[in-house]
Amino acid sequence: MTPCLPSMHNWDSTAVTGINRRQFSLLLTGLLGAPHLLAQPVRPATPDEQGWLLASAATDAQQHWLVVSDVQGQLRLRHRLPARAHHVAAHPTEPWVAVVGRRPGRYIDVVDYRSQALVRRIEPASDRHFYGHALFSPDGRWLIATENAVRDGSGRVSIRDVRDDFRTVADLSSGGIGPHELLLDTAGTGLIVANGGILTEGRRKLNIDSMQPSLAYIRLGSGTLSEQVFLPPQRHQLSIRHLDRSPDGTVVIAMQYQGNPADDQPLVAMHRRGEALQLLHAPASVNRRMSQYCGSVRIDSSGRVAAVSAPRGNLITFWDIAQSRYLSSIEVRDGCGIAATEEPETFIASSGSGALYQLYPRDGLRERLIQDMRLDRLAWDNHLCAFQRV
């Protein structure tokens, strides 16, 4: 039975994701001067500290961790993960974060960053696996995740009741195969799901010739599709993977091409309700460098600029949302994770080589925020989240 979700109209997403440049600088300065923090006990939070940074990361020894730090440069949490993770989400009212296992994920760890306790390790049903992304509803009642039904390959969206030991209370069709990132719509009454279109067995892709990616809008009250859009047939091998939404409802899409490596394909798109998908084109030289693979997308606090990472090309690209056009790019080696700061048109990017950068797309400038690699040679994973602690 599908739950009737509470109203989400008053949700302010910037309260979860906002963090300013000064706070990030304080954070990273503290980490630079104290590389031993990863092995230290974690001190209690103080009332004046709010902006926090979280991500999954790996060490040289291929150990995987959830890492949470505060803006004073103190490590708040280093939680050992059973396998590589992908995305991390913050709970809006509890001191919890949920880290989702990378496809084919067999866990979501919900961790209390105050007490250091594992609140719950959620495992999918035996014939399911997670697809790397989840979110909490704005009131904190529901944990919503993308899943794969292994037997028939159908995409699913599970809804779990946080108050009832994360019991599954609804199991919805995603409207396609290979659902990855998901968002709430502007009204808070529906989901927007990226169906990548790729049927998989473990990490193996099975249907590249026949894949059919889509962007699906799903009503939470009934689980039915309110709208679904597809790429043109000649673009069907562009896997829709990652999404972000501007305050006016525009969805920016980051894609990964599964066809001939020599093909020239656009990798970014936008969608507005009731319209067709709009493919966006970077200059030819930039598009070649993007190497047919985008890793993450985030929209800035003003809703005007989207950042799309292309880690295989060592680029973060920027796009003007109102004008639906390419804006600029900045080089970041193996840069994938992106978080918007509370400063308009400013982002933080994380790198698989262990660095963090502040990015200024209008000026084409970057500022490296970590200058050494002493933090156990920490390599940030695909996604980065900045949030206000509770």
Legacy VTK file of the C-alpha trace (Angstrom):
# vtk DataFile Version 3.0
C-alpha trace
ASCII
DATASET POLYDATA
POINTS 390 float
0.000 0.000 0.000
1.391 3.409 -0.944
1.740 5.772 2.014
0.112 9.185 1.952
3.138 11.388 2.402
2.901 14.598 4.456
2.970 17.952 2.706
6.433 18.953 1.511
5.542 22.402 0.172
7.574 24.277 2.785
10.818 22.442 2.228
13.780 24.762 1.676
16.495 22.679 0.019
19.148 25.342 0.669
18.799 24.672 4.389
20.191 21.207 3.748
22.830 21.945 1.164
24.041 25.455 1.904
27.545 26.087 3.199
29.634 29.143 2.525
33.165 29.653 1.315
34.522 30.819 4.651
33.170 27.735 6.406
34.710 25.415 3.826
38.039 27.205 4.138
37.967 26.758 7.907
37.176 23.097 7.475
39.961 22.391 5.078
42.557 24.495 6.858
41.935 22.451 9.969
42.277 19.171 8.088
45.525 20.263 6.489
47.080 20.948 9.850
45.880 17.735 11.425
46.233 14.712 9.151
46.101 12.415 12.162
42.418 13.220 12.708
41.312 10.109 10.860
42.611 7.975 13.708
41.403 10.179 16.579
38.343 9.933 18.813
35.675 12.364 17.763
34.777 15.234 20.103
31.154 16.304 20.747
29.613 19.016 18.637
29.309 22.545 19.998
26.219 24.680 19.439
27.865 27.212 17.143
29.000 24.712 14.518
26.515 23.993 11.758
27.908 23.532 8.247
29.190 20.033 7.609
30.632 18.127 4.675
30.057 14.456 3.955
31.050 11.928 1.315
32.184 8.379 0.904
35.878 7.851 0.339
38.505 5.155 -0.073
42.094 4.659 1.057
45.038 3.070 -0.722
44.217 -0.154 1.067
40.781 -0.143 -0.616
39.005 0.437 2.650
35.760 2.345 2.203
34.522 4.956 4.637
31.775 7.433 5.292
33.580 10.654 6.245
31.866 13.545 8.062
33.757 16.710 9.018
32.683 20.006 10.565
33.575 23.512 9.470
36.199 23.839 12.218
38.332 21.130 10.628
37.410 18.418 13.124
36.559 14.926 11.964
33.103 14.110 13.293
32.789 10.621 11.952
34.710 7.989 10.088
32.414 5.025 9.658
33.762 1.870 8.004
31.591 0.657 5.152
31.180 -2.973 4.064
31.803 -2.102 0.398
32.204 0.865 -1.894
29.464 3.495 -1.595
28.048 6.015 -4.037
25.712 8.694 -2.671
25.178 10.125 0.827
22.016 11.896 2.042
21.416 13.896 5.237
18.298 13.536 7.376
16.534 16.906 7.815
15.622 16.628 11.507
17.777 13.877 13.034
21.601 13.771 13.252
21.650 10.975 10.700
23.192 10.420 7.310
22.401 7.577 4.920
25.152 6.211 2.700
24.100 3.981 -0.191
26.138 1.107 -1.584
27.360 1.360 -5.160
25.470 -0.694 -7.752
24.755 -3.539 -7.179
24.410 -2.168 -3.657
23.563 -4.529 -0.815
23.354 -1.957 1.976
22.281 1.487 3.107
23.986 2.474 6.342
22.123 5.049 8.430
24.622 6.540 10.865
24.191 8.948 13.792
26.976 11.520 13.470
26.569 12.688 17.078
26.707 9.353 18.875
28.826 7.574 16.229
26.307 4.722 16.285
25.055 2.738 13.331
21.326 3.430 13.520
20.409 0.795 10.963
22.005 -1.224 8.200
19.286 -1.652 5.600
19.572 -4.576 3.239
17.418 -5.063 0.160
15.343 -8.185 -0.401
17.284 -11.184 -1.696
16.090 -10.540 -5.249
16.854 -6.813 -5.161
19.814 -4.472 -5.079
20.201 -0.728 -4.603
21.264 1.573 -7.423
23.393 3.970 -5.374
20.950 6.806 -4.581
18.390 7.571 -1.885
16.789 10.585 -0.241
14.905 11.457 2.919
11.553 13.195 2.635
11.740 16.782 3.913
9.875 15.904 7.114
12.243 12.966 7.691
9.474 10.349 7.767
10.414 8.379 4.652
13.614 7.014 3.134
13.181 6.634 -0.621
15.640 4.641 -2.753
16.047 3.333 -6.284
16.304 -0.442 -6.624
16.552 -3.198 -9.223
14.271 -6.235 -9.284
16.819 -8.846 -10.324
14.405 -11.454 -11.698
12.820 -9.311 -14.400
15.223 -6.336 -14.441
12.502 -3.791 -13.719
13.335 -0.552 -11.955
11.718 0.008 -8.576
11.448 2.807 -6.037
11.158 1.675 -2.415
9.730 3.810 0.384
10.676 2.928 3.952
9.134 4.228 7.164
11.912 5.766 9.253
9.745 5.658 12.385
9.029 1.949 12.002
12.595 0.593 11.862
12.835 1.480 8.155
10.153 -1.026 7.209
9.278 -1.008 3.499
5.780 0.444 3.130
5.631 0.977 -0.640
7.251 -0.508 -3.734
6.702 1.579 -6.876
7.639 1.081 -10.497
10.313 3.532 -11.631
8.828 3.506 -15.122
11.854 1.906 -16.704
15.091 -0.049 -16.294
18.123 0.978 -14.282
16.808 3.824 -12.089
19.652 5.823 -10.614
19.334 9.298 -9.064
15.952 10.545 -7.858
14.606 13.903 -6.671
11.441 15.380 -5.254
9.497 17.698 -7.524
8.895 21.348 -6.635
5.539 20.602 -4.992
6.996 17.797 -2.914
4.206 15.447 -3.971
6.075 13.508 -6.653
9.406 12.009 -7.585
11.626 12.635 -10.588
13.596 9.514 -11.497
16.471 9.007 -13.917
15.934 5.641 -15.597
19.331 4.881 -17.102
17.877 2.193 -19.364
20.685 -0.319 -18.809
19.812 -3.867 -17.776
22.647 -5.181 -15.618
23.913 -8.333 -13.993
26.241 -7.169 -11.271
28.366 -4.579 -13.099
27.834 -6.222 -16.516
25.617 -4.411 -19.025
23.257 -6.659 -20.985
21.092 -4.554 -23.308
23.197 -1.766 -24.804
21.682 -2.239 -28.268
18.089 -1.984 -27.031
18.336 0.301 -23.997
15.642 2.958 -23.581
16.468 5.574 -20.942
13.800 7.944 -19.669
12.991 10.702 -17.219
9.957 9.697 -15.154
7.693 11.826 -12.948
5.922 9.640 -10.388
3.004 10.587 -8.105
3.843 9.595 -4.543
0.214 9.186 -3.544
-0.603 6.577 -6.176
2.733 5.479 -7.651
1.485 6.277 -11.158
3.364 8.161 -13.850
2.311 11.775 -14.294
4.775 12.345 -17.142
7.585 10.468 -18.858
9.953 11.665 -21.553
12.378 9.751 -23.739
15.354 10.638 -25.879
15.063 10.562 -29.682
15.595 7.021 -31.066
19.023 7.895 -32.464
20.090 8.967 -28.951
18.800 5.883 -27.121
22.285 4.895 -25.889
22.596 8.072 -23.818
22.023 6.734 -20.319
20.231 9.277 -18.092
22.050 8.948 -14.773
22.154 12.077 -12.611
19.756 14.943 -11.998
19.245 18.205 -10.204
16.274 20.544 -10.131
16.137 24.326 -10.054
13.539 26.191 -7.956
11.407 26.800 -11.067
11.245 23.057 -11.760
13.813 22.846 -14.566
15.634 19.516 -14.396
19.260 19.364 -15.525
20.393 15.919 -16.641
23.885 14.403 -16.823
24.279 11.411 -19.135
26.716 8.633 -20.015
26.976 7.401 -23.598
27.091 3.635 -24.145
27.618 3.540 -27.912
30.582 3.752 -30.275
33.492 5.607 -28.615
34.005 7.557 -31.831
30.482 9.004 -31.804
29.923 12.678 -31.045
26.994 12.850 -28.606
25.677 15.602 -26.301
25.980 14.650 -22.637
23.822 17.267 -20.901
20.089 17.902 -21.226
17.333 19.939 -19.618
13.666 19.250 -19.126
10.692 21.442 -18.274
7.310 19.854 -17.572
5.157 19.394 -20.638
8.071 19.812 -23.047
10.466 17.495 -24.852
13.937 16.830 -23.516
16.304 19.558 -24.677
19.806 18.342 -25.530
22.587 20.839 -24.830
25.811 20.972 -26.798
29.243 21.910 -25.526
31.871 23.193 -27.962
33.344 20.300 -29.943
36.705 20.431 -28.167
35.037 20.377 -24.742
32.610 17.624 -25.708
35.496 15.413 -26.873
37.263 15.935 -23.555
34.146 14.930 -21.627
34.830 11.415 -22.927
31.140 10.452 -23.201
30.755 10.302 -19.432
29.239 12.696 -16.880
29.511 11.850 -13.195
27.375 14.315 -11.255
25.261 17.466 -11.607
24.363 20.228 -9.146
22.590 23.562 -9.534
23.894 26.609 -7.680
22.007 28.406 -4.888
20.614 31.015 -7.290
19.184 28.427 -9.674
21.007 30.040 -12.591
24.034 27.800 -13.170
24.432 24.023 -13.304
27.755 22.270 -12.786
28.242 18.920 -14.550
31.346 16.845 -13.890
33.201 14.838 -16.525
35.799 12.950 -14.451
37.249 10.944 -17.341
38.056 14.208 -19.083
39.248 15.956 -15.906
36.642 18.703 -16.412
33.814 20.369 -14.534
31.517 22.023 -17.064
29.032 24.837 -16.373
25.709 25.584 -18.024
23.443 28.635 -18.074
19.979 27.324 -17.183
17.855 30.268 -18.354
19.593 30.380 -21.732
19.996 26.584 -22.011
23.606 26.848 -23.129
27.163 25.921 -22.274
28.901 28.546 -20.152
32.468 27.479 -19.295
34.620 24.679 -17.881
37.366 24.281 -15.290
39.951 21.524 -15.133
39.825 19.253 -12.072
41.755 16.028 -12.208
39.302 13.124 -11.792
36.748 15.632 -10.490
33.355 14.034 -9.936
31.527 15.061 -6.748
29.908 18.503 -6.766
28.159 20.511 -4.035
26.598 23.945 -4.361
27.631 26.496 -1.744
25.336 29.202 -0.401
27.223 31.729 -2.521
25.532 32.112 -5.936
27.369 30.576 -8.884
29.972 28.914 -6.674
30.630 25.208 -6.188
32.855 22.749 -4.353
34.239 19.817 -6.368
35.838 16.654 -5.016
38.484 14.632 -6.788
39.377 10.988 -6.889
42.957 12.144 -6.394
42.048 13.437 -2.920
41.646 17.182 -3.491
38.782 19.603 -2.963
38.359 22.781 -4.988
36.240 25.905 -4.817
35.058 26.747 -8.332
33.991 30.079 -9.837
32.510 29.357 -13.283
31.881 32.948 -14.400
35.550 33.751 -13.863
36.891 30.362 -14.898
38.794 30.175 -11.610
39.426 27.419 -9.099
40.926 27.495 -5.619
42.450 24.341 -4.224
41.311 23.792 -0.661
43.504 20.804 0.182
47.224 21.059 -0.520
48.598 17.713 0.573
47.665 14.054 0.442
48.436 13.031 4.024
44.864 12.082 4.911
45.536 8.383 4.399
45.707 9.195 0.688
41.990 9.747 0.807
40.182 9.462 -2.531
36.722 11.022 -2.637
34.046 8.945 -4.294
31.439 10.017 -6.873
29.288 12.413 -4.854
29.716 15.221 -2.358
27.148 16.677 0.046
27.295 19.886 2.077
24.568 20.273 4.698
23.525 22.046 7.866
23.752 19.782 10.884
20.779 19.424 13.224
LINES 1 391
390 0 1 2 3 4 5 6 7 8 9 10 11 12 13 14 15 16 17 18 19 20 21 22 23 24 25 26 27 28 29 30 31 32 33 34 35 36 37 38 39 40 41 42 43 44 45 46 47 48 49 50 51 52 53 54 55 56 57 58 59 60 61 62 63 64 65 66 67 68 69 70 71 72 73 74 75 76 77 78 79 80 81 82 83 84 85 86 87 88 89 90 91 92 93 94 95 96 97 98 99 100 101 102 103 104 105 106 107 108 109 110 111 112 113 114 115 116 117 118 119 120 121 122 123 124 125 126 127 128 129 130 131 132 133 134 135 136 137 138 139 140 141 142 143 144 145 146 147 148 149 150 151 152 153 154 155 156 157 158 159 160 161 162 163 164 165 166 167 168 169 170 171 172 173 174 175 176 177 178 179 180 181 182 183 184 185 186 187 188 189 190 191 192 193 194 195 196 197 198 199 200 201 202 203 204 205 206 207 208 209 210 211 212 213 214 215 216 217 218 219 220 221 222 223 224 225 226 227 228 229 230 231 232 233 234 235 236 237 238 239 240 241 242 243 244 245 246 247 248 249 250 251 252 253 254 255 256 257 258 259 260 261 262 263 264 265 266 267 268 269 270 271 272 273 274 275 276 277 278 279 280 281 282 283 284 285 286 287 288 289 290 291 292 293 294 295 296 297 298 299 300 301 302 303 304 305 306 307 308 309 310 311 312 313 314 315 316 317 318 319 320 321 322 323 324 325 326 327 328 329 330 331 332 333 334 335 336 337 338 339 340 341 342 343 344 345 346 347 348 349 350 351 352 353 354 355 356 357 358 359 360 361 362 363 364 365 366 367 368 369 370 371 372 373 374 375 376 377 378 379 380 381 382 383 384 385 386 387 388 389
